[in-house]
Amino acid sequence: MAKVRTKSSSRWLERQHADPYTQQARKQGYRGRAAFKLLEIQERDKILAKGMRVVDLGAAPGGWSQVAIKILGSSGQLIALDKLPMESLAGVDIVLGDFQEQEIMDELRLRLNNQAVDLVISDMAPNLSGISSVDQPRSMGLAELALDFAQEVLKVEGNFLVKVFQGEGFEAYWSMLKRQFKQVVIRKPKSSRRESREIYVLAKGFKGFIPEKAKGF
């Protein structure tokens, strides 16, 4: 049976087709418009460099990984981790699974050869319901999980880039980052829709805080 489109879903599809970043992504072969968000942040902050070791958290469909691997080159290492399947990408090591599961973290450590990473990037977001009281806690929960992950795998002086939605819980999250990194800044790329509450927080200079559960890394 054919799916019936709601007015809101039809408007979303129309906006996607008309969006210049979506069109540009198709032309340039990127897997989504999100690639331009990382490109803008990279142009300003130079967080990616040749030879770095990087984890792309919640990587599917792979737009950020496409951007990152071009910069890292063959001397770098990029691991793309997601619960959702992702098409293979030259030079990218894909781990399929939930990083909250010990088995997946063990697999990640194996592929990293127990080496700490230079950078963790996360563009994760929940499936939005449109209800702020539901969506905001979900989005902050994902951001907190990404930070927990970064604490486990980052080297001292490493960097962390994460998508966050402004709202309840953000101030407390900001305070956590300020305690654990030397510099924390907000970025709102032009390719991020103006009406969206999403922002990107770049935390630089990990101080080396190691939570109890990560002492074995």
N, C-alpha and C positions, 0 to 999 in steps of 0.2 A: 504494500500500500504506500502511495506517495506521501511524503511528509508535507504537512501544511506549514507554511512559513507564517510566523507572526509578523505584525507590523514592525516591531522592534528589530527582529532578525533581518527583515528586508531592508530596513534603514541601515543596519550595520553592513550588510553586503554592498549596498549602494555606496556607502562611505568608503569601504575598502577599495572598491573598483576605481573610485574617483581620487583616492589618496595618491599624491605624487610620490611619496616614499615607497608605497606598494608597487607602483608602476616602475619606479627606478630599480627596485629590488629585482623585479622580473627581468628587466633589461640587462642588469649586471650579473645575473645568475645567483643572487643570494636567496636563501631559503625563507626569508621573511624581512619585513621592514625593520625589525629590531636590530638588524646588522648595522644600520646607520646610527643607532644610539651609541653602540660601542665605538664605531668609527669616530664620532664626534668627541667622545670622552678621551679616546686615544690621541686625537689631534691636540687636545688641550693639555692632557696630563701625562702622556707618554708612559702609560702603565705597562705596556707590552714592549718587549725588546727581543731581539734575536738571541736564541739559546736559552730562554727562560723555561722553567718548569711550571705549568699552569693547569689548574682544574676548572673546567666549565661545569658548574653545578646546575642541574635541571636544564641540560643543553638542548634537548629536542625542540624544534626540528633541526637546529644546527647552524643558524645564522651567525651567532657569536663565535662558534668554533671556526666557521669559514674565515671570519675576519682575523681571528687570533693566529691560526696556523700559518697564514700568509706572512705574518710578522715574525713569528717564532722561527720559522725555517726548519730545515732538516736537523739542525743542531739542538733544537728545543724539544720539549715534550708537552703534548697537550692531551689530557684525559677528559673526555666528555662523559658525564655521568647523568643518567636519567632513568626513571621508571618506565618511560615511554620509549618504544623502539625508535631508532634513528638510522637513517640511511648512511651507509659507510661514506667516509670522507678521507681523502688521501692525507696521510700523515697524522690522522687523529685516532687515538686509542679510545674506543667506546666501551664503557662499562654499563650494562643494563641491569638496573635494580635500584632498590631503596637504600640510600646511604645510612639510614637509621638502623639497618640490619647489620649485625656483626660480620656475617659472611661477605657482604658487599664491601665493608671497610677493609676486611682482610685481603680481598681481591685487589682493592685499590692500593694498599700498601705493597702488595706483591709487584704490581705493575710499576710502582714508583721506586721499587728496590729499597723501600724504607727510607727514602730521601724526602726531606721536607720540601715544600713548594714555594715558589716566589710569589704567586698570585692565585687567589681564588676569585672567580667571577660568578655571579648568580643573577639571572634574570627571571627567577621563579616567581610565579604568581598563582593564586588559587583560581578555580573556576568561579567567576563572579556571578552572584545572584542578583545584584543590583540593590541589595538590602545592606546598608552601611553597617548596621549592628552585627551582621553576620560576616560580611566580607572583610572588615577591618581586623577583627581578631584572627581570622584565617591568614591574612597577608602578613601580619606581625608574627604569627606563629612560624610561618615559613622563613621569615627574615631571621628569627632567633635560631632556628635550626641551621640555617646557613652560617651564622656566626659560630655556633657550637662546632660545626664542621671545620670552619676556618681555623679555629683555635687548635684543633687536633692536627692539622696538616701543614700550617704555615711555618716557615722559618722565621727566626728573629729578623726584624726589619722588613718582613714580607707585607704585601698589600692585599686589600679585600674590597671588592666592588659588589654592591648588592642593591637590588631594587626594593624600595620600600614605599608604602602608601601612607601619606600624611594623615594623621588622625590619632585616635586614642592609642596609647602605647608607644608612640613614636619618641616622645621626650625621654622615657625610661630607656629605650633602645639606644638613643643617641648618647646618653650618659654611660651606658655599658661600653660603647665603642670608644668614647673619650678616655675611659680608664685603661683600655687595652691597646690603644694605638696612639702614636705621637701626634698625628694630625688627622682630623676628620672634616670632610667638606661635602657639600651638597651639589649635585649636578642635575640640571634639567635640560637635556638635549632638545634642540629644535625639533627633532623628529619624534619627540614624545608629545602626544597631543595636548594642547593647552588646557582642555577641559578635564584631562585626567589628573588624579591626585598622585600619580606615580612620580617618584623622584629616584635618583640614584645617589647612594651614599658611598663615597670613596674614603676608606680608612687606610692610612699609610703609616708604615713604621711599626709593625707589630712588636709589642714589648716583650713577648715571650711568655705571657701568662699561660700556664698549662693547667687546665682543670683536672680533677682527680681521675676522671675516666680516660684521660688522654696521656697519662704518664708513661704508658708502655710504648708509645709511638717512637 
